[in-house]
Amino acid sequence: MAEVGVDGKITDLPSLDAFLSEKDNSVNNVYVSDIPSVCKEYPCILGVDEAGRGPVLGPMVYGIAFCPLNEATLPDELGCADSKALTEEKRDEIFTKLCEKSNKIGWAVEVIAPNTISNSMLSRQKYSLNQVSMDSAINLIRKAASAGVNIDHVYVDTVGPPEKYQAHLKSIFPSYKITVAKKADSTFPIVSAASICAKVTRDHSLKVWKFEKGLQLTQKDFGSGYPADPTTKKFLAENCDPVFGFPQLVRFSWSTTTEVLKEAYHVDYETAEEDVTPASNTSITSFFKITPKSGSGGKGLHDFFKRRCLSRKVEL
C-alpha cells in the first residue's frame, strides 16, 4: 500500500494516492504543500485553475501553484502546459517534477465532493457552480497567503466574464495584481502548473475512490465521468436505485442524471382537504410523538443512509 510522505506530505504520486484514499470523499478536502522559503522571502506569482468542472461523476478540483517572480520560467522549463492538451502519463510526469522542485515552487488543491456540488446546485437558495468555483479559488489564495506566501500577482483562468471576475477578486485582494483571462492555462505557465496539480489530483481521486459497502467498482467500471463517455453512460444506467438514486460519486444536479432518474419511482401527493375543525388552544407539539434518541434504545439509521453520509437533522 502507498504511504503518505513524512508528516502526511505529498511528495510523489504514491503519496498523493495515499492522501486521497485516506480522506472522506463525501466532504471537501484541502491540501497545501510545504511553502518554499524563497516564496516567503521574495514576491511571487500565483496561478489558479480547475479540473473536472464538466463531468457528471467525481469531484471538481481547484488548484493553485506559486513561485518567486525570478523563477517565473520554472513551470515552463518543467513542461507545464494546459493539462487538457497533455496525456495522463505526461501530466503525472510533470507533477512528479513539480514535487521534486519543492524548494522553488509550491502548490495546493481543494477537492470538492460531488455531493457538495449537488447540494449547492439543488438547494432552495441557488449556489451556482460558478460561485462554488470562485469561492474555492478565493479560499486557496487565502490559504497560501496565511501560510506565508509573498503574493505579488495572481493569474486566474476565468469563470464567466473575466472583467467581472477580476473586479470581484480585486475587491477582495486589493494589494495584489490580478489578471483573469480566458484560456489562462495555455497562456501563463504558472496557471498551467496549477491546472496540472488539479487535473492529476482529480484523476487519482477517481483511481482510489472508495464506494459505499456493497459496491466493488474501479474506474474502468465508470470511465472518465464525462457525459459522452459510453462507459460512464452504462454505469449511470446500471447503478441507479429506483428509490434512492445514484451512488455518492454521481452529481445528481447534472441533466444527464435527470434523464436517467426519469426511470426511478415517483411519488404523487394528494392535496389534503381543507380542515374545517374549529381552532383550539392545543399546542402543535402535542401532535408529535417523542422518540428515544440514538443510543437510548431507539431505532438507528438504516445502513443505506449511513453509507451515503446522511444524518437525521430533525428529531420528533
Salt bridges, closest charged atoms under 4 A:
ASP17 OD1 - HIS204 ND1 2.66
ASP34 OD1 - LYS9 NZ 3.19
GLU71 OE2 - LYS104 NZ 3.78
ASP82 OD1 - LYS84 NZ 3.24
GLU88 OE2 - LYS207 NZ 2.66
ASP92 OD1 - HIS204 NE2 3.25
GLU93 OE2 - LYS90 NZ 3.42
GLU93 OE2 - LYS97 NZ 3.45
ASP152 OD1 - LYS177 NZ 2.99
ASP185 OD2 - LYS84 NZ 2.93
ASP203 OD2 - ARG91 NH2 3.03
ASP203 OD1 - LYS199 NZ 3.48
GLU212 OE2 - ARG308 NH2 3.43
GLU238 OE2 - LYS234 NZ 3.07
GLU259 OE2 - LYS262 NZ 3.15
